[in-house]
Amino acid sequence: MNKKLSIELFGDLNYEGMVINITCDKETIASVNYEKGVDNMEIEITPMSQEFKFLMDDFLLALEKAKKLAIKCAKEDEEFRKKGTL
């Protein structure tokens, strides 16, 4: 993956579960949430203060990693709910 692009796990009180941010040069460019379930994940594209350029495959890879992390978080959330700790 392009070194400029990274994913970060983020707690956002506007969402029931965790949010996965895709960042470029440490600025969030998109956020993935699984609030409506892993089969209905949403991506929010964040207006950027500057223009970014990177390979499409690098962005698709970041999205795929964000999706996998969201699925993992959703499973953990479900386990905590079953135990009554969330």
N, C-alpha and C positions, 0 to 999 in steps of 0.2 A: 504494500500500500504506500502511496505517496507520503513522504515524511511530514508534509504540511497537514494532511488529513489525519484525524484521530477520532476515536469515540470515547465518550465519558458518561458514566452512570451519574444520574442527577436526580435528587429528590425535589419534586415540585408540588407544592401544596394544592395546586390547581388540578392535579391528577391523583387518582386513587393509588396507582402503582408508581414505580420508578419511571423515569424518562431517560432515554439515551440520546445524548447530544452528539451530533457530528460537527466537529470543529475544523477550521482551516486557519492555520497560523494563530491558534488559540481563540478565534472568534467563532461563535456558534453560527452555523449556516443552515442547520436543519435539526429537528427534534423528532424522535420516534416515541410514541406512547402505545400502550396496550390496554388502555382503560376500557375499551369495548371488546376486549378479548384478543387472543393471539391470531384469530382468523380475521379480525377486523382492525388491525393496527393502522394507526394514522401517522402521517408524516407532516410536520409543519415546517414550511420553508421560511426561514427568518430573513427579513429584509437586511441587506448587508450595507455596512457603511463604506465598503470598498469593493472593488471588483476582484474576484478570484478566478484563476484559471488552473485547471488540473485535468488529467486524463479522465474520460468518462468511465473507463474500467476501474480506476482507482475509487471513484465515487460509488460505483455499483458495489465494489468490494466493501467499502465502508458501510453502505446500506445493509448488505448481507450480514456483516458482523454485528451491526446494531440490532437487526432482526433476531439473530441467534441469542444475543444478550437479553433482549426483551422477553423471548420465550423462556429463557432460564429464570429470569426474575419472576415472571408470571407463575411458573411452576413452584418456585420457592414461596411466593405469596400464598398460593393455594395450600401448600403444606402447613404454613403458619396458621392459616384460617382453620384448617382441620384440627390443629392442636389447640386452637383457641388463644394463640399468642399474638394475633394481629388484629 
